[in-house]
């Protein structure tokens, strides 16, 4: 059974940090593009960041402008895990954060419909 399981969400004050993890199982995700999306109340699902591994030593990433410079995505293919380090958090970062996998594309895509597999989400709440 293919699964993506997020963890690491919680409540943090503005300016604080959190690290989310996404653990993949059921198949190899090492060549998939992995991404993080978020969904806030009253808003549409939003691309946060994505990461691609070329199979050797190169990782390609893409970030939404709203998180660039504050969030960092990494992956450990040996552990089948993707991480999202979130620093300098703002109240507007409050959302449910989802991990997703794209098994088809060759580049990181921002459209949620491109992604085949999704986790159940983890809540991040940033208080002011």
N, CA, C and O atoms as CSV, one atom per row, in Angstrom:
chain,resi,resn,atom,element,x,y,z
A,1,UNK,N,N,0.844,-1.193,0.000
A,1,UNK,CA,C,0.000,0.000,0.000
A,1,UNK,C,C,0.878,1.241,0.000
A,1,UNK,O,O,1.747,1.412,0.855
A,2,UNK,N,N,0.632,2.095,-0.974
A,2,UNK,CA,C,1.420,3.322,-1.084
A,2,UNK,C,C,0.917,4.333,-0.067
A,2,UNK,O,O,-0.279,4.610,0.025
A,3,UNK,N,N,1.854,4.873,0.689
A,3,UNK,CA,C,1.463,5.846,1.701
A,3,UNK,C,C,2.468,6.970,1.818
A,3,UNK,O,O,3.676,6.764,1.700
A,4,UNK,N,N,1.949,8.165,2.053
A,4,UNK,CA,C,2.762,9.312,2.442
A,4,UNK,C,C,2.207,9.765,3.790
A,4,UNK,O,O,1.008,10.008,3.927
A,5,UNK,N,N,3.075,9.875,4.770
A,5,UNK,CA,C,2.624,10.234,6.110
A,5,UNK,C,C,3.419,11.438,6.593
A,5,UNK,O,O,4.641,11.385,6.736
A,6,UNK,N,N,2.692,12.528,6.839
A,6,UNK,CA,C,3.340,13.736,7.338
A,6,UNK,C,C,3.367,13.742,8.861
A,6,UNK,O,O,2.524,13.129,9.515
A,7,UNK,N,N,4.337,14.435,9.403
A,7,UNK,CA,C,4.418,14.642,10.843
A,7,UNK,C,C,5.194,15.923,11.114
A,7,UNK,O,O,5.849,16.470,10.227
A,8,UNK,N,N,5.108,16.392,12.359
A,8,UNK,CA,C,5.897,17.554,12.751
A,8,UNK,C,C,5.118,18.847,12.876
A,8,UNK,O,O,5.677,19.868,13.276
A,9,UNK,N,N,3.842,18.823,12.543
A,9,UNK,CA,C,3.052,20.031,12.677
A,9,UNK,C,C,2.808,20.380,14.128
A,9,UNK,O,O,3.115,19.599,15.029
A,10,UNK,N,N,2.249,21.566,14.347
A,10,UNK,CA,C,1.959,21.981,15.713
A,10,UNK,C,C,1.662,23.457,15.796
A,10,UNK,O,O,1.420,24.125,14.791
A,11,UNK,N,N,1.687,23.953,17.028
A,11,UNK,CA,C,1.428,25.366,17.310
A,11,UNK,C,C,2.747,26.043,17.654
A,11,UNK,O,O,3.513,25.558,18.487
A,12,UNK,N,N,2.995,27.162,17.005
A,12,UNK,CA,C,4.245,27.892,17.232
A,12,UNK,C,C,3.950,29.389,17.181
A,12,UNK,O,O,3.021,29.826,16.501
A,13,UNK,N,N,4.743,30.159,17.900
A,13,UNK,CA,C,4.581,31.613,17.852
A,13,UNK,C,C,5.220,32.173,16.592
A,13,UNK,O,O,6.126,31.575,16.012
A,14,UNK,N,N,4.737,33.314,16.193
A,14,UNK,CA,C,5.319,33.998,15.040
A,14,UNK,C,C,6.818,34.192,15.264
A,14,UNK,O,O,7.256,34.548,16.358
A,15,UNK,N,N,7.588,33.955,14.215
A,15,UNK,CA,C,9.034,34.035,14.305
A,15,UNK,C,C,9.689,32.711,14.644
A,15,UNK,O,O,10.909,32.581,14.547
A,16,UNK,N,N,8.903,31.738,15.035
A,16,UNK,CA,C,9.427,30.439,15.413
A,16,UNK,C,C,9.668,29.534,14.213
A,16,UNK,O,O,9.518,29.940,13.061
A,17,UNK,N,N,10.045,28.297,14.518
A,17,UNK,CA,C,10.391,27.319,13.483
A,17,UNK,C,C,9.700,25.991,13.735
A,17,UNK,O,O,9.377,25.636,14.869
A,18,UNK,N,N,9.488,25.279,12.659
A,18,UNK,CA,C,9.000,23.902,12.716
A,18,UNK,C,C,9.660,23.127,11.588
A,18,UNK,O,O,10.032,23.700,10.564
A,19,UNK,N,N,9.802,21.826,11.781
A,19,UNK,CA,C,10.267,20.958,10.701
A,19,UNK,C,C,9.240,19.869,10.475
A,19,UNK,O,O,8.931,19.080,11.369
A,20,UNK,N,N,8.721,19.844,9.268
A,20,UNK,CA,C,7.790,18.797,8.873
A,20,UNK,C,C,8.552,17.658,8.207
A,20,UNK,O,O,9.576,17.869,7.558
A,21,UNK,N,N,8.033,16.454,8.380
A,21,UNK,CA,C,8.592,15.283,7.721
A,21,UNK,C,C,7.501,14.585,6.937
A,21,UNK,O,O,6.329,14.616,7.314
A,22,UNK,N,N,7.894,13.962,5.851
A,22,UNK,CA,C,6.973,13.162,5.044
A,22,UNK,C,C,7.652,11.835,4.768
A,22,UNK,O,O,8.654,11.774,4.054
A,23,UNK,N,N,7.106,10.780,5.333
A,23,UNK,CA,C,7.675,9.451,5.177
A,23,UNK,C,C,6.882,8.688,4.123
A,23,UNK,O,O,5.657,8.592,4.200
A,24,UNK,N,N,7.595,8.147,3.139
A,24,UNK,CA,C,6.955,7.446,2.030
A,24,UNK,C,C,7.170,5.943,2.160
A,24,UNK,O,O,8.231,5.496,2.596
A,25,UNK,N,N,6.167,5.173,1.784
A,25,UNK,CA,C,6.276,3.720,1.838
A,25,UNK,C,C,5.394,3.110,0.767
A,25,UNK,O,O,4.521,3.770,0.204
A,26,UNK,N,N,5.636,1.849,0.499
A,26,UNK,CA,C,4.824,1.123,-0.459
A,26,UNK,C,C,5.444,1.016,-1.843
A,26,UNK,O,O,5.090,0.120,-2.610
A,27,UNK,N,N,6.337,1.889,-2.164
A,27,UNK,CA,C,7.064,1.856,-3.428
A,27,UNK,C,C,8.224,2.828,-3.288
A,27,UNK,O,O,8.296,3.589,-2.322
A,28,UNK,N,N,9.134,2.799,-4.261
A,28,UNK,CA,C,10.254,3.729,-4.213
A,28,UNK,C,C,9.805,5.092,-4.735
A,28,UNK,O,O,9.199,5.190,-5.802
A,29,UNK,N,N,10.105,6.124,-3.983
A,29,UNK,CA,C,9.785,7.491,-4.388
A,29,UNK,C,C,11.041,8.275,-4.752
A,29,UNK,O,O,10.980,9.485,-4.970
A,30,UNK,N,N,12.179,7.588,-4.818
A,30,UNK,CA,C,13.437,8.310,-4.982
A,30,UNK,C,C,13.503,9.103,-6.278
A,30,UNK,O,O,14.174,10.134,-6.327
A,31,UNK,N,N,12.823,8.651,-7.330
A,31,UNK,CA,C,12.853,9.381,-8.591
A,31,UNK,C,C,11.617,10.247,-8.790
A,31,UNK,O,O,11.486,10.932,-9.805
A,32,UNK,N,N,10.711,10.212,-7.818
A,32,UNK,CA,C,9.532,11.073,-7.906
A,32,UNK,C,C,9.901,12.507,-7.541
A,32,UNK,O,O,10.849,12.748,-6.794
A,33,UNK,N,N,9.159,13.424,-8.066
A,33,UNK,CA,C,9.214,14.796,-7.575
A,33,UNK,C,C,8.335,14.861,-6.327
A,33,UNK,O,O,7.174,14.454,-6.352
A,34,UNK,N,N,8.896,15.369,-5.253
A,34,UNK,CA,C,8.166,15.477,-4.002
A,34,UNK,C,C,7.878,16.950,-3.734
A,34,UNK,O,O,8.715,17.818,-3.985
A,35,UNK,N,N,6.697,17.210,-3.229
A,35,UNK,CA,C,6.309,18.607,-3.013
A,35,UNK,C,C,5.517,18.753,-1.727
A,35,UNK,O,O,5.000,17.786,-1.168
A,36,UNK,N,N,5.443,19.977,-1.286
A,36,UNK,CA,C,4.591,20.365,-0.163
A,36,UNK,C,C,3.579,21.390,-0.657
A,36,UNK,O,O,3.928,22.356,-1.337
A,37,UNK,N,N,2.337,21.162,-0.305
A,37,UNK,CA,C,1.252,22.099,-0.546
A,37,UNK,C,C,0.652,22.461,0.802
A,37,UNK,O,O,0.891,21.790,1.807
A,38,UNK,N,N,-0.129,23.529,0.807
A,38,UNK,CA,C,-0.840,23.873,2.030
A,38,UNK,C,C,-2.230,24.373,1.684
A,38,UNK,O,O,-2.489,24.893,0.599
A,39,UNK,N,N,-3.116,24.190,2.663
A,39,UNK,CA,C,-4.505,24.592,2.498
A,39,UNK,C,C,-4.942,25.323,3.756
A,39,UNK,O,O,-5.002,24.748,4.842
A,40,UNK,N,N,-5.244,26.602,3.584
A,40,UNK,CA,C,-5.714,27.425,4.692
A,40,UNK,C,C,-7.221,27.622,4.559
A,40,UNK,O,O,-7.758,27.563,3.453
A,41,UNK,N,N,-7.901,27.853,5.668
A,41,UNK,CA,C,-9.356,28.054,5.613
A,41,UNK,C,C,-9.728,29.190,4.673
A,41,UNK,O,O,-9.171,30.285,4.744
A,42,UNK,N,N,-10.670,28.911,3.801
A,42,UNK,CA,C,-11.151,29.936,2.883
A,42,UNK,C,C,-10.253,30.200,1.699
A,42,UNK,O,O,-10.518,31.099,0.901
A,43,UNK,N,N,-9.197,29.426,1.577
A,43,UNK,CA,C,-8.250,29.634,0.468
A,43,UNK,C,C,-8.114,28.358,-0.356
A,43,UNK,O,O,-8.540,27.282,0.065
A,44,UNK,N,N,-7.519,28.495,-1.526
A,44,UNK,CA,C,-7.275,27.342,-2.378
A,44,UNK,C,C,-5.970,26.664,-1.976
A,44,UNK,O,O,-5.101,27.263,-1.342
A,45,UNK,N,N,-5.865,25.405,-2.363
A,45,UNK,CA,C,-4.627,24.671,-2.100
A,45,UNK,C,C,-3.474,25.382,-2.794
A,45,UNK,O,O,-3.574,25.748,-3.965
A,46,UNK,N,N,-2.391,25.573,-2.073
A,46,UNK,CA,C,-1.284,26.403,-2.553
A,46,UNK,C,C,0.004,25.595,-2.593
A,46,UNK,O,O,0.334,24.892,-1.637
A,47,UNK,N,N,0.716,25.694,-3.680
A,47,UNK,CA,C,2.050,25.093,-3.791
A,47,UNK,C,C,2.996,25.824,-2.851
A,47,UNK,O,O,3.009,27.055,-2.814
A,48,UNK,N,N,3.777,25.085,-2.101
A,48,UNK,CA,C,4.760,25.681,-1.202
A,48,UNK,C,C,6.165,25.482,-1.749
A,48,UNK,O,O,6.921,26.440,-1.911
A,49,UNK,N,N,6.507,24.230,-2.032
A,49,UNK,CA,C,7.847,23.924,-2.523
A,49,UNK,C,C,7.876,22.515,-3.096
A,49,UNK,O,O,7.024,21.686,-2.774
A,50,UNK,N,N,8.863,22.251,-3.948
A,50,UNK,CA,C,9.042,20.921,-4.505
A,50,UNK,C,C,10.516,20.644,-4.705
A,50,UNK,O,O,11.330,21.563,-4.802
A,51,UNK,N,N,10.851,19.355,-4.766
A,51,UNK,CA,C,12.243,18.956,-4.921
A,51,UNK,C,C,12.338,17.756,-5.841
A,51,UNK,O,O,11.527,16.832,-5.769
A,52,UNK,N,N,13.338,17.782,-6.705
A,52,UNK,CA,C,13.578,16.708,-7.658
A,52,UNK,C,C,15.020,16.235,-7.511
A,52,UNK,O,O,15.925,17.049,-7.326
A,53,UNK,N,N,15.233,14.958,-7.589
A,53,UNK,CA,C,16.572,14.377,-7.568
A,53,UNK,C,C,16.856,13.815,-8.937
A,53,UNK,O,O,16.009,13.142,-9.525
A,54,UNK,N,N,18.079,14.093,-9.468
A,54,UNK,CA,C,18.387,13.656,-10.824
A,54,UNK,C,C,18.935,12.241,-10.877
A,54,UNK,O,O,19.297,11.758,-11.950
A,55,UNK,N,N,18.999,11.584,-9.755
A,55,UNK,CA,C,19.499,10.216,-9.724
A,55,UNK,C,C,20.970,10.131,-9.408
A,55,UNK,O,O,21.511,9.045,-9.202
A,56,UNK,N,N,21.617,11.281,-9.371
A,56,UNK,CA,C,23.044,11.293,-9.048
A,56,UNK,C,C,23.296,12.256,-7.894
A,56,UNK,O,O,23.018,11.916,-6.744
A,57,UNK,N,N,23.812,13.438,-8.170
A,57,UNK,CA,C,24.196,14.356,-7.086
A,57,UNK,C,C,23.454,15.686,-7.107
A,57,UNK,O,O,23.770,16.579,-6.321
A,58,UNK,N,N,22.485,15.830,-7.983
A,58,UNK,CA,C,21.864,17.136,-8.147
A,58,UNK,C,C,20.421,17.127,-7.674
A,58,UNK,O,O,19.644,16.235,-8.015
A,59,UNK,N,N,20.078,18.129,-6.890
A,59,UNK,CA,C,18.706,18.341,-6.454
A,59,UNK,C,C,18.230,19.670,-7.022
A,59,UNK,O,O,18.934,20.677,-6.957
A,60,UNK,N,N,17.049,19.656,-7.569
A,60,UNK,CA,C,16.426,20.882,-8.063
A,60,UNK,C,C,15.250,21.207,-7.162
A,60,UNK,O,O,14.494,20.320,-6.766
A,61,UNK,N,N,15.102,22.483,-6.841
A,61,UNK,CA,C,14.011,22.895,-5.971
A,61,UNK,C,C,13.273,24.093,-6.566
A,61,UNK,O,O,13.793,24.811,-7.420
A,62,UNK,N,N,12.065,24.279,-6.095
A,62,UNK,CA,C,11.265,25.433,-6.464
A,62,UNK,C,C,10.489,25.847,-5.216
A,62,UNK,O,O,10.022,25.000,-4.455
A,63,UNK,N,N,10.356,27.152,-5.014
A,63,UNK,CA,C,9.658,27.680,-3.847
A,63,UNK,C,C,8.644,28.741,-4.263
A,63,UNK,O,O,8.889,29.534,-5.172
A,64,UNK,N,N,7.527,28.739,-3.597
A,64,UNK,CA,C,6.599,29.849,-3.756
A,64,UNK,C,C,7.255,31.121,-3.228
A,64,UNK,O,O,8.038,31.075,-2.279
A,65,UNK,N,N,6.937,32.235,-3.837
A,65,UNK,CA,C,7.535,33.500,-3.415
A,65,UNK,C,C,7.255,33.789,-1.943
A,65,UNK,O,O,8.080,34.387,-1.253
A,66,UNK,N,N,6.100,33.364,-1.475
A,66,UNK,CA,C,5.695,33.672,-0.104
A,66,UNK,C,C,6.561,32.980,0.948
A,66,UNK,O,O,6.567,33.392,2.108
A,67,UNK,N,N,7.289,31.938,0.558
A,67,UNK,CA,C,8.103,31.207,1.536
A,67,UNK,C,C,9.592,31.245,1.210
A,67,UNK,O,O,10.413,30.781,2.001
A,68,UNK,N,N,9.936,31.783,0.076
A,68,UNK,CA,C,11.336,31.806,-0.353
A,68,UNK,C,C,12.189,32.526,0.680
A,68,UNK,O,O,11.846,33.615,1.139
A,69,UNK,N,N,13.297,31.908,1.034
A,69,UNK,CA,C,14.183,32.504,2.026
A,69,UNK,C,C,13.847,32.123,3.451
A,69,UNK,O,O,14.651,32.348,4.356
A,70,UNK,N,N,12.675,31.548,3.668
A,70,UNK,CA,C,12.267,31.139,5.026
A,70,UNK,C,C,12.121,29.623,5.144
A,70,UNK,O,O,12.395,29.051,6.199
A,71,UNK,N,N,11.694,28.978,4.072
A,71,UNK,CA,C,11.464,27.534,4.083
A,71,UNK,C,C,12.543,26.843,3.261
A,71,UNK,O,O,13.042,27.392,2.279
A,72,UNK,N,N,12.896,25.630,3.678
A,72,UNK,CA,C,13.874,24.829,2.948
A,72,UNK,C,C,13.366,23.392,2.839
A,72,UNK,O,O,12.990,22.776,3.836
A,73,UNK,N,N,13.361,22.878,1.631
A,73,UNK,CA,C,12.953,21.493,1.397
A,73,UNK,C,C,14.195,20.656,1.143
A,73,UNK,O,O,15.097,21.061,0.411
A,74,UNK,N,N,14.225,19.484,1.757
A,74,UNK,CA,C,15.308,18.525,1.532
A,74,UNK,C,C,14.702,17.129,1.459
A,74,UNK,O,O,13.550,16.912,1.832
A,75,UNK,N,N,15.496,16.200,0.975
A,75,UNK,CA,C,15.028,14.819,0.933
A,75,UNK,C,C,16.167,13.877,1.259
A,75,UNK,O,O,17.326,14.146,0.942
A,76,UNK,N,N,15.826,12.775,1.894
A,76,UNK,CA,C,16.768,11.704,2.192
A,76,UNK,C,C,16.199,10.460,1.524
A,76,UNK,O,O,15.311,9.800,2.065
A,77,UNK,N,N,16.718,10.153,0.352
A,77,UNK,CA,C,16.156,9.035,-0.407
A,77,UNK,C,C,16.397,7.697,0.293
A,77,UNK,O,O,15.591,6.776,0.165
A,78,UNK,N,N,17.483,7.590,1.018
A,78,UNK,CA,C,17.763,6.346,1.734
A,78,UNK,C,C,16.698,6.072,2.796
A,78,UNK,O,O,16.396,4.919,3.105
A,79,UNK,N,N,16.137,7.139,3.347
A,79,UNK,CA,C,15.095,7.006,4.362
A,79,UNK,C,C,13.698,7.207,3.786
A,79,UNK,O,O,12.707,7.141,4.513
A,80,UNK,N,N,13.622,7.449,2.495
A,80,UNK,CA,C,12.325,7.697,1.836
A,80,UNK,C,C,11.556,8.794,2.564
A,80,UNK,O,O,10.359,8.671,2.823
A,81,UNK,N,N,12.261,9.854,2.882
A,81,UNK,CA,C,11.667,10.931,3.671
A,81,UNK,C,C,12.005,12.286,3.060
A,81,UNK,O,O,13.122,12.524,2.600
A,82,UNK,N,N,11.017,13.156,3.070
A,82,UNK,CA,C,11.187,14.533,2.626
A,82,UNK,C,C,10.923,15.439,3.824
A,82,UNK,O,O,10.033,15.179,4.633
A,83,UNK,N,N,11.701,16.493,3.921
A,83,UNK,CA,C,11.591,17.404,5.050
A,83,UNK,C,C,11.254,18.808,4.571
A,83,UNK,O,O,11.620,19.213,3.467
A,84,UNK,N,N,10.552,19.537,5.421
A,84,UNK,CA,C,10.299,20.948,5.172
A,84,UNK,C,C,10.670,21.707,6.435
A,84,UNK,O,O,9.962,21.658,7.441
A,85,UNK,N,N,11.788,22.407,6.363
A,85,UNK,CA,C,12.224,23.256,7.474
A,85,UNK,C,C,11.594,24.619,7.300
A,85,UNK,O,O,11.802,25.282,6.285
A,86,UNK,N,N,10.825,25.037,8.286
A,86,UNK,CA,C,10.112,26.312,8.198
A,86,UNK,C,C,10.621,27.240,9.297
A,86,UNK,O,O,10.454,26.966,10.486
A,87,UNK,N,N,11.239,28.332,8.884
A,87,UNK,CA,C,11.761,29.323,9.817
A,87,UNK,C,C,11.016,30.639,9.661
A,87,UNK,O,O,10.312,30.856,8.674
A,88,UNK,N,N,11.179,31.512,10.645
A,88,UNK,CA,C,10.549,32.836,10.600
A,88,UNK,C,C,9.073,32.728,10.239
A,88,UNK,O,O,8.580,33.438,9.363
A,89,UNK,N,N,8.393,31.850,10.913
A,89,UNK,CA,C,6.987,31.590,10.594
A,89,UNK,C,C,6.119,32.801,10.880
A,89,UNK,O,O,6.357,33.562,11.818
A,90,UNK,N,N,5.107,32.955,10.042
A,90,UNK,CA,C,4.166,34.067,10.139
A,90,UNK,C,C,2.759,33.509,10.342
A,90,UNK,O,O,2.493,32.363,9.978
A,91,UNK,N,N,1.869,34.293,10.910
A,91,UNK,CA,C,0.479,33.814,11.065
A,91,UNK,C,C,-0.141,33.380,9.742
A,91,UNK,O,O,-0.975,32.475,9.717
A,92,UNK,N,N,0.254,34.010,8.655
A,92,UNK,CA,C,-0.310,33.640,7.349
A,92,UNK,C,C,0.211,32.302,6.843
A,92,UNK,O,O,-0.252,31.811,5.813
A,93,UNK,N,N,1.157,31.710,7.542
A,93,UNK,CA,C,1.607,30.360,7.198
A,93,UNK,C,C,0.697,29.296,7.799
A,93,UNK,O,O,0.854,28.110,7.508
A,94,UNK,N,N,-0.236,29.701,8.621
A,94,UNK,CA,C,-1.165,28.756,9.237
A,94,UNK,C,C,-1.973,28.034,8.168
A,94,UNK,O,O,-2.630,28.662,7.338
A,95,UNK,N,N,-1.914,26.707,8.199
A,95,UNK,CA,C,-2.598,25.888,7.191
A,95,UNK,C,C,-2.393,24.419,7.525
A,95,UNK,O,O,-1.610,24.066,8.407
A,96,UNK,N,N,-3.109,23.578,6.806
A,96,UNK,CA,C,-2.789,22.149,6.794
A,96,UNK,C,C,-1.777,21.939,5.678
A,96,UNK,O,O,-2.000,22.345,4.538
A,97,UNK,N,N,-0.674,21.307,6.016
A,97,UNK,CA,C,0.396,21.078,5.059
A,97,UNK,C,C,0.357,19.636,4.576
A,97,UNK,O,O,0.291,18.697,5.368
A,98,UNK,N,N,0.401,19.484,3.258
A,98,UNK,CA,C,0.317,18.178,2.633
A,98,UNK,C,C,1.599,17.870,1.860
A,98,UNK,O,O,2.182,18.736,1.207
A,99,UNK,N,N,2.007,16.635,1.956
A,99,UNK,CA,C,3.098,16.106,1.156
A,99,UNK,C,C,2.499,15.433,-0.072
A,99,UNK,O,O,1.447,14.799,0.019
A,100,UNK,N,N,3.162,15.567,-1.222
A,100,UNK,CA,C,2.640,14.973,-2.450
A,100,UNK,C,C,3.790,14.456,-3.302
A,100,UNK,O,O,4.917,14.943,-3.215
A,101,UNK,N,N,3.483,13.456,-4.130
A,101,UNK,CA,C,4.478,12.858,-5.017
A,101,UNK,C,C,3.970,12.869,-6.454
A,101,UNK,O,O,2.815,12.541,-6.728
A,102,UNK,N,N,4.852,13.250,-7.351
A,102,UNK,CA,C,4.571,13.256,-8.794
A,102,UNK,C,C,5.485,12.230,-9.433
A,102,UNK,O,O,6.701,12.419,-9.467
A,103,UNK,N,N,4.923,11.155,-9.936
A,103,UNK,CA,C,5.729,10.059,-10.480
A,103,UNK,C,C,5.961,10.177,-11.976
A,103,UNK,O,O,6.610,9.320,-12.574
A,104,UNK,N,N,5.433,11.237,-12.587
A,104,UNK,CA,C,5.477,11.329,-14.046
A,104,UNK,C,C,6.355,12.474,-14.561
A,104,UNK,O,O,7.130,12.294,-15.500
A,105,UNK,N,N,6.228,13.633,-13.950
A,105,UNK,CA,C,6.875,14.832,-14.478
A,105,UNK,C,C,8.391,14.777,-14.340
A,105,UNK,O,O,8.930,14.070,-13.489
A,106,UNK,N,N,9.068,15.545,-15.202
A,106,UNK,CA,C,10.529,15.631,-15.154
A,106,UNK,C,C,10.999,16.887,-14.422
A,106,UNK,O,O,12.184,17.026,-14.116
A,107,UNK,N,N,10.074,17.793,-14.145
A,107,UNK,CA,C,10.424,19.018,-13.417
A,107,UNK,C,C,9.380,19.250,-12.326
A,107,UNK,O,O,8.282,18.694,-12.366
A,108,UNK,N,N,9.739,20.065,-11.374
A,108,UNK,CA,C,8.809,20.387,-10.297
A,108,UNK,C,C,7.673,21.235,-10.869
A,108,UNK,O,O,7.906,22.268,-11.497
A,109,UNK,N,N,6.472,20.790,-10.645
A,109,UNK,CA,C,5.295,21.513,-11.126
A,109,UNK,C,C,4.509,22.068,-9.947
A,109,UNK,O,O,4.501,21.477,-8.867
A,110,UNK,N,N,3.862,23.182,-10.149
A,110,UNK,CA,C,3.144,23.852,-9.062
A,110,UNK,C,C,1.666,23.507,-9.016
A,110,UNK,O,O,0.983,23.845,-8.049
A,111,UNK,N,N,1.169,22.851,-10.030
A,111,UNK,CA,C,-0.244,22.501,-10.051
A,111,UNK,C,C,-0.516,21.243,-9.252
A,111,UNK,O,O,0.122,20.215,-9.478
A,112,UNK,N,N,-1.446,21.309,-8.330
A,112,UNK,CA,C,-1.699,20.164,-7.463
A,112,UNK,C,C,-2.186,18.948,-8.249
A,112,UNK,O,O,-1.963,17.814,-7.824
A,113,UNK,N,N,-2.844,19.164,-9.383
A,113,UNK,CA,C,-3.373,18.045,-10.163
A,113,UNK,C,C,-2.278,17.184,-10.786
A,113,UNK,O,O,-2.555,16.084,-11.265
A,114,UNK,N,N,-1.043,17.671,-10.784
A,114,UNK,CA,C,0.073,16.909,-11.353
A,114,UNK,C,C,0.509,15.778,-10.431
A,114,UNK,O,O,1.252,14.890,-10.850
A,115,UNK,N,N,0.061,15.800,-9.199
A,115,UNK,CA,C,0.599,14.895,-8.188
A,115,UNK,C,C,-0.310,13.696,-7.979
A,115,UNK,O,O,-1.529,13.821,-7.863
A,116,UNK,N,N,0.333,12.509,-7.935
A,116,UNK,CA,C,-0.407,11.251,-7.887
A,116,UNK,C,C,-0.745,10.797,-6.477
A,116,UNK,O,O,-1.793,10.199,-6.232
A,117,UNK,N,N,0.149,11.088,-5.572
A,117,UNK,CA,C,0.012,10.572,-4.217
A,117,UNK,C,C,0.019,11.725,-3.224
A,117,UNK,O,O,0.737,12.712,-3.387
A,118,UNK,N,N,-0.796,11.571,-2.196
A,118,UNK,CA,C,-0.941,12.618,-1.189
A,118,UNK,C,C,-0.950,12.031,0.211
A,118,UNK,O,O,-1.438,10.925,0.441
A,119,UNK,N,N,-0.403,12.793,1.129
A,119,UNK,CA,C,-0.514,12.431,2.529
A,119,UNK,C,C,-1.813,12.957,3.110
A,119,UNK,O,O,-2.610,13.592,2.420
A,120,UNK,N,N,-2.011,12.682,4.386
A,120,UNK,CA,C,-3.257,13.067,5.034
A,120,UNK,C,C,-3.210,14.495,5.582
A,120,UNK,O,O,-4.242,15.052,5.957
A,121,UNK,N,N,-2.032,15.075,5.628
A,121,UNK,CA,C,-1.895,16.453,6.069
A,121,UNK,C,C,-1.522,16.575,7.535
A,121,UNK,O,O,-1.842,15.709,8.350
A,122,UNK,N,N,-0.840,17.667,7.855
A,122,UNK,CA,C,-0.498,17.983,9.240
A,122,UNK,C,C,-0.744,19.465,9.467
A,122,UNK,O,O,-0.386,20.300,8.638
A,123,UNK,N,N,-1.360,19.781,10.599
A,123,UNK,CA,C,-1.760,21.162,10.878
A,123,UNK,C,C,-0.580,21.966,11.402
A,123,UNK,O,O,0.143,21.528,12.297
A,124,UNK,N,N,-0.403,23.137,10.834
A,124,UNK,CA,C,0.563,24.105,11.334
A,124,UNK,C,C,-0.202,25.367,11.710
A,124,UNK,O,O,-0.908,25.943,10.882
A,125,UNK,N,N,-0.061,25.790,12.950
A,125,UNK,CA,C,-0.731,26.986,13.423
A,125,UNK,C,C,0.308,27.945,13.987
A,125,UNK,O,O,1.076,27.595,14.884
A,126,UNK,N,N,0.319,29.163,13.446
A,126,UNK,CA,C,1.273,30.171,13.889
A,126,UNK,C,C,0.493,31.284,14.573
A,126,UNK,O,O,-0.348,31.937,13.954
A,127,UNK,N,N,0.773,31.493,15.834
A,127,UNK,CA,C,0.065,32.523,16.591
A,127,UNK,C,C,0.830,33.843,16.535
A,127,UNK,O,O,2.058,33.865,16.452
A,128,UNK,N,N,0.088,34.924,16.582
A,128,UNK,CA,C,0.719,36.253,16.502
A,128,UNK,C,C,1.079,36.786,17.881
A,128,UNK,O,O,1.617,37.888,17.996
